[in-house]
Amino acid sequence: MNPIIKAYLESTDRLGLIIEKFYDKNQFLESVFLKLLSAINDEAIDPKLYLEIDQAILIGHPDTNLYLHFISYSISLCSRHEKLERANSLQTIGSSLLREDIHPIILSFYMLKMGDIKFYEGKTIEYRQLQIEAISIVDRQCPRYSTIIINIASLISWEGRLKELKMEDLALLDNPENENMAIGSIQAKLANAICTGNAKEGAQLLEEHNTKPILGSRS
């Protein structure tokens, strides 16, 4: 198993930190992955990054799990920046990789990113179904389960739907395992408070959010 994927599956460390520690400089995709993670929360994306992502996709990677995870994050970047045609093309490539040796966490995350596309396309039923399927294949005891919940929460919160999560999953938002997850949790709760019109909670969360540093991708 690729050391990046192994460390990712066995810990709750940020993916960016894991790649920095284990990436192979001779693997173009791994180098681009670092750039992608650094830029994913930026408001403006350097067009050169999209070209490097395309090149990395063409070159590929010997580890299918890492390759699919790269595609998932690329889909996330494209969806957030309304490049849905590009995101759908990436989804087509990702879906061609699905097979028995894909780890459930990697597959679950990919399904969530497919759901992101449906969300931005306004296909509510489809994106909600993908969320249900994504969470159903992950063992709650897996270290990355909380990452999956944070990713789901970050999206459904914009519809004021956090209460739809199970009580034990909501509890994960109240007990984040690292600083980045704490930021993701606050952002989800803040969005949910805004959508549900809870001004008092929103003000408290905004104050708390403003004390937190921006650390990059929480996944």
C-alpha positions in Angstrom: 0.0 0.0 0.0 1.2 3.5 -0.8 2.6 5.2 2.3 0.4 8.2 1.8 -2.7 6.1 1.7 -1.6 4.0 4.6 -1.0 7.0 6.8 -4.2 8.6 5.7 -6.3 5.5 6.5 -4.7 4.9 9.9 -4.7 8.4 11.3 -6.7 11.6 11.4 -3.8 13.8 10.3 -4.4 16.3 7.6 -3.8 14.9 4.2 -1.6 17.8 3.2 0.8 17.0 6.1 0.8 13.4 5.2 1.7 14.0 1.6 4.4 16.5 2.7 5.9 13.7 4.8 5.7 10.8 2.4 5.4 12.1 -1.1 7.7 10.9 -3.9 9.2 13.8 -5.7 9.5 11.6 -8.8 5.8 11.1 -8.9 4.3 14.1 -10.7 0.8 13.5 -9.4 1.9 13.5 -5.7 3.6 16.9 -6.2 0.5 18.4 -7.9 -1.6 16.9 -5.0 0.3 19.1 -2.6 -0.4 22.2 -4.8 -4.1 21.2 -5.1 -4.5 20.9 -1.3 -2.8 24.3 -0.7 -5.2 26.0 -3.2 -8.4 24.2 -2.6 -9.9 26.9 -0.3 -8.6 29.8 -2.3 -11.1 32.2 -3.9 -9.1 32.4 -7.1 -7.3 29.5 -8.7 -4.2 29.9 -10.9 -5.2 28.5 -14.3 -1.8 26.7 -14.4 -3.0 24.4 -11.6 -5.9 23.1 -13.8 -3.4 22.3 -16.5 -1.1 20.5 -14.0 -4.1 18.5 -12.7 -4.9 17.5 -16.3 -1.3 16.4 -16.8 -1.3 14.4 -13.6 -4.5 12.7 -14.6 -2.9 11.7 -18.0 0.3 10.5 -16.4 -1.6 8.5 -13.7 -0.2 6.8 -10.6 0.7 3.2 -9.8 -1.5 3.2 -6.7 -5.2 3.2 -7.7 -6.4 4.4 -4.3 -4.2 7.4 -4.3 -5.1 8.2 -7.9 -8.8 8.1 -7.1 -8.3 10.2 -4.1 -6.5 12.8 -6.2 -9.4 12.7 -8.6 -11.8 13.2 -5.7 -10.0 16.4 -4.6 -9.8 17.6 -8.2 -13.5 17.2 -8.5 -14.0 19.1 -5.3 -11.8 22.0 -6.5 -13.6 22.1 -9.9 -17.1 22.0 -8.3 -16.4 24.8 -5.9 -15.3 27.0 -8.7 -18.2 26.1 -11.0 -16.2 24.2 -13.5 -18.8 21.5 -13.6 -18.0 20.2 -17.1 -14.5 19.5 -16.0 -15.7 18.0 -12.7 -18.0 15.6 -14.7 -15.1 14.6 -16.9 -13.1 13.7 -13.8 -16.0 11.8 -12.4 -16.1 9.7 -15.6 -12.4 8.8 -15.2 -12.9 8.1 -11.4 -15.8 5.8 -12.0 -13.8 3.8 -14.5 -11.4 2.9 -11.6 -14.0 1.5 -9.2 -13.2 -2.1 -8.3 -13.0 -4.4 -5.3 -9.5 -3.3 -4.1 -10.6 0.4 -3.6 -10.7 1.0 0.2 -14.1 1.9 1.5 -12.9 5.2 2.9 -11.5 6.2 -0.5 -14.6 5.1 -2.2 -16.9 6.9 0.3 -15.0 10.1 -0.2 -15.2 9.8 -4.0 -19.0 9.3 -3.7 -19.2 12.5 -1.6 -17.4 14.4 -4.3 -19.8 13.0 -6.9 -22.5 14.3 -4.6 -20.8 17.7 -4.7 -21.3 17.8 -8.4 -25.0 16.9 -8.1 -25.4 19.6 -5.4 -24.0 22.4 -7.6 -26.1 21.1 -10.5 -29.2 21.4 -8.3 -29.9 17.7 -8.3 -31.0 17.4 -4.7 -32.3 13.9 -4.7 -29.2 12.5 -6.4 -26.7 14.2 -4.1 -28.6 13.2 -0.9 -28.7 9.6 -2.1 -24.9 9.6 -2.7 -24.4 10.9 0.8 -26.5 8.1 2.2 -24.5 5.5 0.2 -21.2 7.1 1.1 -21.8 6.9 4.8 -23.3 3.4 4.7 -20.0 1.8 3.5 -17.7 3.2 6.2 -17.0 1.5 9.5 -17.7 3.9 12.4 -14.6 2.6 14.1 -12.4 3.7 11.2 -10.2 6.7 12.1 -11.4 8.5 9.0 -15.1 8.2 9.8 -15.2 11.6 11.4 -13.7 13.1 8.3 -16.6 11.7 6.2 -19.1 13.2 8.7 -17.3 16.6 8.6 -17.5 16.6 4.8 -21.2 15.7 4.8 -21.9 18.3 7.4 -20.1 21.0 5.4 -22.6 20.6 2.6 -25.9 19.9 4.3 -25.4 22.8 6.7 -26.0 25.2 3.8 -29.5 23.8 3.7 -30.0 24.0 7.4 -30.1 20.2 7.7 -27.5 19.4 10.3 -30.1 17.9 12.6 -30.7 15.1 10.0 -27.4 13.6 11.1 -27.6 10.8 13.7 -27.0 12.0 17.3 -23.7 10.1 17.5 -22.5 11.8 14.3 -23.5 15.2 15.6 -21.5 14.4 18.6 -18.4 14.1 16.4 -18.9 17.8 15.4 -18.7 18.7 19.1 -15.6 16.7 19.7 -13.3 17.3 16.7 -10.1 15.3 16.6 -7.8 18.0 15.4 -7.7 21.8 14.7 -8.7 21.5 11.1 -11.7 19.4 11.9 -12.6 21.9 14.6 -12.6 24.7 12.0 -14.7 22.5 9.6 -17.2 21.8 12.4 -17.5 25.5 13.3 -18.0 26.4 9.7 -20.8 23.8 9.3 -22.5 24.9 12.4 -22.3 28.6 11.4 -23.8 27.9 8.0 -26.5 25.9 9.6 -27.3 28.7 12.1 -27.5 31.2 9.2 -29.9 29.0 7.2 -32.1 28.2 10.2 -32.2 31.9 11.3 -30.5 31.2 14.7 -28.9 34.6 15.1 -27.6 34.1 18.6 -25.9 30.9 17.8 -24.6 32.3 14.6 -23.0 35.3 16.4 -21.3 33.0 18.9 -20.0 30.7 16.2 -18.7 33.6 14.1 -16.8 34.9 17.0 -15.3 31.5 17.7 -14.5 31.0 14.0 -12.6 34.3 13.8 -10.2 33.1 16.4 -9.2 30.1 14.3 -6.4 29.9 11.8 -7.0 28.8 8.3 -5.1 25.5 7.9 -6.1 24.3 4.5 -8.0 21.1 3.6 -9.3 19.4 6.7 -9.5 16.0 5.0 
